[in-house]
Every structure is written in structure tokens, then in C-alpha cells.
Amino acid sequence: METMQGKHFSITDPEGVKTVIYEINKTEKEFLEDSPKYTVEKLDYTEEIVGKLNKKTFYVDNPKKEGNKLVILSFGTDKVVINNGILEENKVRISKKPMPFKFRTIYTQEAKEYKEVNYTPNLKRPISIIDPETTEEIKPVLYFDEKTNEVKGKCKLAANKSYFVFEIREENGKINLVGGSPEITD
């Protein structure tokens, strides 16, 4: 019986940068009808300070023989740099051309601490909203909308603060990350 163990790899963030890595998972055929084609899972990591730099070690629990596809998001002050990567054998290969993406700040007109963003959890289209300062994902609170007879979600977002939103889509046979900023509603 062959047993597989997890893999790990390290990166060092430059000063003022916070990196998070997501693994892209393809949904098994038997679950595809009620699920999105691709999902993302944030990799666990440990941190250590090396001089003034932050070294992160990321862990992949279930390495795949064909490789694990990765989305690498490096958050700076007002932009995120997006890289694609793949963990194969004992190496991580990262795309040579990272994609810088400026994110916009969402402003509210009223002096409220939080506003809500509509977030309809469509099982065919998962969307991730990330706070670039903490690199933590903002999870929606689900509720039942009696007017539309649907389960919907709302995310509480702080006023005058930037957020990064992305989803994984397949277009023309290629896996793409699509990003933007969420729409605020009253």
C-alpha cells in the first residue's frame, strides 16, 4: 500500500507585502451537477521573521500526481500581484509574468461602520472576498429572501476600505482568475 504525505514550500515576503496562496480544485464528475466546476482552498502556513522579512511555509496536504494548481496573491499597499503556480513533485513552478491588479476603495455616503454587500451564494459560481490588510476571507452570512424565494448571503464590509474579490472560471479551456471589487447596497 502506497501512502502519500503532504508537501510544503516556503516563500519570503518583501517588506510591506502579505502573500496568501490558494489551491485550485476541480470538482469530481459525480458532484459537478450541484457544485461549481472549480473551488479554491486557502493553504495553511506558518510564519517566521527572518531579519526584517517574513518567511512563510505553505502546506499542501494532498499532493496530486499531476500537480496541484495554485493561485498566489501578494497584497501590497494599493494593489495585489497575482501569480499562477503549480506544485509538481518537489518543486513549485510560478508564472514568469505576474499580473498586477489595482483594487478600488469602496466608499459609503453615510457614516456607518459597516455596509452590506449582496452576495448570492450560487453553487455554480463561488466568489471569494478578501480583506487585503489581513488577507482573511470575508465570509457571507446566509439568509432566506422571502421576496425572491432564494437563499442569499450578505457580507459586512467596513466603510472606506478596500477589498479584493475573485473567482475561478474556465474560459476557452483555460482556468482564469477573474477579480474586481464588490458592489455596495443599502
C-alpha positions as CSV (number, residue, x, y, z in Angstrom):
1,M,0.0,0.0,0.0
2,E,1.4,3.4,-1.0
3,T,0.9,6.3,1.4
4,M,1.2,9.9,0.3
5,Q,2.4,12.6,2.7
6,G,1.9,16.3,2.4
7,K,4.3,18.7,0.8
8,H,5.5,22.1,1.9
9,F,7.4,25.0,0.3
10,S,8.5,28.4,1.5
11,I,8.4,32.0,0.2
12,T,9.8,35.2,1.7
13,D,7.6,38.3,1.5
14,P,9.3,41.6,0.8
15,E,8.6,44.3,3.4
16,G,5.0,45.7,3.2
17,V,3.7,42.6,1.3
18,K,1.5,39.8,2.5
19,T,1.1,36.7,0.4
20,V,-1.7,34.1,0.5
21,I,-1.9,31.0,-1.6
22,Y,-5.0,29.1,-2.7
23,E,-5.1,25.7,-4.3
24,I,-7.5,25.3,-7.2
25,N,-9.5,22.1,-7.0
26,K,-11.6,20.6,-9.8
27,T,-14.9,19.2,-8.7
28,E,-15.3,15.4,-9.2
29,K,-17.8,14.5,-12.0
30,E,-20.3,12.9,-9.7
31,F,-20.7,16.2,-7.8
32,L,-20.5,18.5,-10.8
33,E,-24.3,19.0,-11.3
34,D,-24.8,20.7,-7.9
35,S,-21.3,22.3,-7.4
36,P,-19.0,24.7,-9.1
37,K,-16.5,23.3,-11.7
38,Y,-13.6,24.7,-9.6
39,T,-13.2,25.7,-6.0
40,V,-10.3,27.3,-4.1
41,E,-8.9,26.3,-0.7
42,K,-6.5,28.6,1.2
43,L,-3.3,26.8,2.1
44,D,-2.3,26.6,5.7
45,Y,1.0,28.2,6.5
46,T,3.4,29.0,9.3
47,E,5.4,32.2,9.6
48,E,8.8,33.2,10.9
49,I,10.6,36.5,10.9
50,V,14.0,36.5,9.1
51,G,15.6,39.8,9.7
52,K,13.0,42.3,8.5
53,L,11.4,39.9,6.2
54,N,8.5,37.4,6.7
55,K,9.2,33.8,5.6
56,K,6.0,31.7,5.1
57,T,6.0,28.0,4.8
58,F,2.8,26.7,3.0
59,Y,1.5,23.2,3.3
60,V,-0.3,21.1,0.7
61,D,-2.0,18.1,2.5
62,N,-2.9,16.1,-0.6
63,P,-0.3,16.4,-3.4
64,K,-1.6,15.1,-6.7
65,K,0.5,13.1,-9.2
66,E,-0.5,15.5,-12.0
67,G,0.4,18.5,-9.8
68,N,-1.5,21.0,-7.6
69,K,-2.6,24.2,-9.3
70,L,-2.0,27.3,-7.2
71,V,-3.2,31.0,-7.2
72,I,-0.6,33.2,-5.4
73,L,-1.9,36.6,-4.2
74,S,0.6,39.1,-2.9
75,F,-1.0,42.1,-1.3
76,G,0.8,45.4,-1.2
77,T,-0.5,48.9,-0.2
78,D,-2.9,49.5,-3.0
79,K,-2.5,46.6,-5.4
80,V,-2.4,42.8,-5.5
81,V,0.1,40.9,-7.7
82,I,-1.5,37.7,-9.0
83,N,0.7,34.7,-10.0
84,N,-0.3,31.2,-11.1
85,G,1.8,28.3,-9.9
86,I,1.9,24.5,-9.8
87,L,3.3,22.2,-7.2
88,E,4.9,19.2,-9.1
89,E,6.9,16.6,-7.4
90,N,9.1,18.6,-5.0
91,K,9.1,21.9,-7.0
92,V,6.8,24.9,-7.2
93,R,6.8,26.5,-10.7
94,I,5.5,30.1,-10.7
95,S,4.4,32.0,-13.8
96,K,7.0,34.3,-15.2
97,K,4.6,37.2,-15.8
98,P,2.7,38.2,-12.7
99,M,-0.5,40.2,-13.2
100,P,-0.7,43.4,-11.1
101,F,-4.2,44.3,-10.2
102,K,-5.1,47.7,-8.6
103,F,-8.1,47.5,-6.3
104,R,-10.5,50.3,-5.7
105,T,-11.7,51.5,-2.3
106,I,-15.4,51.3,-1.7
107,Y,-16.9,54.4,-0.2
108,T,-20.2,54.8,1.6
109,Q,-22.1,58.1,1.8
110,E,-23.4,57.6,5.3
111,A,-21.2,57.5,8.4
112,K,-21.9,53.8,9.2
113,E,-19.2,51.5,10.3
114,Y,-20.4,48.6,8.1
115,K,-22.4,48.3,4.9
116,E,-23.6,45.1,3.4
117,V,-22.7,43.8,0.0
118,N,-25.1,41.5,-1.8
119,Y,-23.6,38.1,-2.1
120,T,-25.8,35.5,-3.6
121,P,-24.2,32.1,-2.9
122,N,-24.5,30.5,-6.3
123,L,-23.2,26.9,-6.0
124,K,-22.1,27.2,-9.7
125,R,-20.1,30.3,-9.1
126,P,-18.1,30.7,-5.9
127,I,-16.7,34.1,-5.2
128,S,-14.0,35.0,-2.6
129,I,-13.9,38.4,-0.9
130,I,-10.6,39.2,0.8
131,D,-9.5,42.0,3.2
132,P,-6.1,43.0,1.8
133,E,-4.9,44.2,5.1
134,T,-5.4,40.9,7.0
135,T,-5.5,38.7,3.9
136,E,-8.5,37.0,5.5
137,E,-11.6,36.0,3.5
138,I,-14.9,37.7,4.4
139,K,-17.5,35.0,4.8
140,P,-21.2,35.7,4.0
141,V,-24.0,35.4,6.5
142,L,-26.7,33.3,4.7
143,Y,-30.4,34.3,4.9
144,F,-33.7,33.4,3.1
145,D,-35.1,36.1,0.9
146,E,-38.9,35.6,1.0
147,K,-39.5,38.1,-1.9
148,T,-37.3,36.1,-4.3
149,N,-37.7,32.7,-2.6
150,E,-33.9,32.2,-2.6
151,V,-31.1,31.7,-0.1
152,K,-28.8,34.7,-0.3
153,G,-25.8,36.0,1.6
154,K,-24.6,39.3,2.9
155,C,-21.0,40.2,3.8
156,K,-20.3,43.0,6.3
157,L,-17.8,45.4,4.8
158,A,-16.2,48.3,6.6
159,A,-16.8,51.8,5.2
160,N,-13.9,53.5,3.3
161,K,-11.9,50.3,3.0
162,S,-10.6,48.3,0.0
163,Y,-11.5,44.6,-0.7
164,F,-10.3,42.2,-3.3
165,V,-12.8,39.9,-4.9
166,F,-12.0,36.9,-7.2
167,E,-13.4,33.8,-8.7
168,I,-12.0,31.0,-10.8
169,R,-13.6,30.5,-14.2
170,E,-12.9,28.3,-17.2
171,E,-12.8,30.1,-20.5
172,N,-11.8,28.6,-23.8
173,G,-10.4,25.5,-22.0
174,K,-8.1,27.6,-19.7
175,I,-8.6,28.3,-16.0
176,N,-8.7,32.0,-15.2
177,L,-8.8,34.1,-12.1
178,V,-11.3,37.0,-12.5
179,G,-11.0,39.9,-10.0
180,G,-12.8,43.1,-9.1
181,S,-14.4,44.9,-6.2
182,P,-17.8,44.2,-4.7
183,E,-20.9,46.3,-5.2
184,I,-22.3,48.0,-2.1
185,T,-26.0,48.1,-1.5
186,D,-28.2,49.7,1.2
